[in-house]
């Protein structure tokens, strides 16, 4: 089998803002490419029709949906980040929580030396772990 699975994040007009935020958070990350809606639509002109970013070696796809949906992100699916230091997890937790919601505060838990679960300001759920 040669199937490839890529995380796909759908936004309502904030895809580029989220993508830039995430690329700035993780070293060795970059925007691989962006295709934008033109004046002919169907999405808002200049918004993200399709984009790919590489976050710390992991490709993620981003779009601004041209269709309005009654749903958004849910914590049932999250991006899980294994951190390499206490400093790294603290910085990520602080920046992701800014304007977001802390579902589990950064702390020691029976399953982890340090862990946090945060929905960022875009509604994307992140689990941060320091094993």
C-alpha positions as CSV (number, residue, x, y, z in Angstrom):
1,X,0.0,0.0,0.0
2,X,1.3,3.5,-0.9
3,X,-1.4,5.6,0.8
4,X,-0.2,8.7,2.6
5,X,-2.1,10.3,5.4
6,X,-1.9,14.1,6.0
7,X,-3.6,16.2,8.7
8,X,-6.1,18.6,7.0
9,X,-7.2,21.7,8.8
10,X,-10.2,23.6,7.6
11,X,-10.7,27.3,8.7
12,X,-13.3,29.9,8.1
13,X,-11.0,32.8,6.9
14,X,-8.1,32.4,9.3
15,X,-6.0,29.6,7.6
16,X,-3.1,31.8,6.7
17,X,-3.0,33.4,10.1
18,X,-3.0,30.0,11.8
19,X,-0.4,28.6,9.4
20,X,2.0,31.6,10.0
21,X,1.5,31.2,13.8
22,X,2.3,27.5,13.8
23,X,5.4,27.9,11.5
24,X,6.7,30.6,13.9
25,X,6.2,28.3,16.9
26,X,8.2,25.3,15.7
27,X,11.8,25.5,14.6
28,X,12.7,24.2,11.1
29,X,9.1,24.8,9.9
30,X,8.0,26.5,6.7
31,X,5.1,27.1,4.4
32,X,5.6,24.8,1.4
33,X,3.0,26.4,-0.8
34,X,-0.2,28.4,-1.0
35,X,-2.9,28.6,-3.6
36,X,-5.4,31.4,-3.1
37,X,-9.0,32.0,-4.3
38,X,-9.2,34.5,-7.1
39,X,-11.8,37.2,-7.8
40,X,-14.0,34.5,-9.4
41,X,-14.2,32.6,-6.1
42,X,-15.7,30.4,-4.8
43,X,-14.0,31.6,-1.6
44,X,-13.2,35.1,-0.6
45,X,-10.6,36.6,-2.9
46,X,-7.1,36.1,-1.5
47,X,-8.1,33.6,1.1
48,X,-6.4,30.1,1.2
49,X,-7.8,27.7,-1.3
50,X,-5.1,25.2,-0.4
51,X,-1.8,25.4,1.5
52,X,0.8,23.0,2.8
53,X,3.1,23.8,5.7
54,X,5.8,21.6,7.2
55,X,5.8,21.8,11.0
56,X,8.9,20.2,12.5
57,X,8.9,17.6,9.7
58,X,5.2,16.9,9.6
59,X,3.1,18.1,6.6
60,X,-0.2,19.7,7.3
61,X,-2.8,21.0,4.8
62,X,-4.8,24.2,5.4
63,X,-7.8,25.7,3.7
64,X,-10.3,28.5,4.2
65,X,-13.6,26.7,3.3
66,X,-15.7,28.4,0.7
67,X,-18.7,26.8,2.3
68,X,-19.9,27.9,5.7
69,X,-20.3,24.9,8.0
70,X,-22.1,24.6,11.4
71,X,-19.0,22.8,12.8
72,X,-15.4,23.7,13.7
73,X,-12.6,21.9,15.4
74,X,-13.1,19.5,18.3
75,X,-10.7,18.3,21.0
76,X,-11.6,14.7,20.0
77,X,-8.8,15.1,17.4
78,X,-5.6,16.9,18.5
79,X,-2.1,17.4,17.4
80,X,0.2,15.6,19.8
81,X,3.6,17.2,20.3
82,X,6.5,15.3,22.1
83,X,8.7,18.1,23.5
84,X,12.4,17.7,24.2
85,X,12.7,20.0,27.2
86,X,10.8,21.7,30.0
87,X,11.6,25.1,28.4
88,X,10.2,24.0,25.1
89,X,6.9,22.7,26.5
90,X,6.5,25.8,28.7
91,X,6.9,28.1,25.7
92,X,4.6,26.2,23.5
93,X,1.9,25.9,26.2
94,X,2.1,29.7,26.9
95,X,1.9,30.7,23.2
96,X,-0.8,28.2,22.2
97,X,-2.9,29.1,25.3
98,X,-2.8,32.9,24.4
99,X,-6.4,33.6,23.3
100,X,-7.2,29.9,23.5
101,X,-8.5,27.5,26.2
102,X,-6.5,25.4,28.6
103,X,-8.2,22.0,28.9
104,X,-5.5,20.5,31.1
105,X,-2.9,22.9,32.5
106,X,0.8,22.3,32.2
107,X,1.6,20.0,35.1
108,X,2.9,16.6,36.1
109,X,0.3,13.8,35.6
110,X,0.5,10.1,36.4
111,X,1.1,9.4,32.7
112,X,3.6,12.2,32.0
113,X,6.4,14.2,33.7
114,X,4.8,17.4,32.1
115,X,1.7,17.6,30.0
116,X,-0.8,20.2,28.7
117,X,-3.9,20.0,26.5
118,X,-4.8,23.3,24.9
119,X,-7.3,24.5,22.3
120,X,-5.5,27.4,20.6
121,X,-7.2,30.7,19.5
122,X,-8.2,29.0,16.2
123,X,-9.9,26.1,18.0
124,X,-7.2,23.6,17.1
125,X,-6.5,21.1,19.9
126,X,-2.9,20.4,21.0
127,X,-1.5,17.9,23.4
128,X,1.9,18.8,24.6
129,X,4.0,16.1,26.3
130,X,7.4,15.9,28.0
131,X,8.0,12.2,28.5
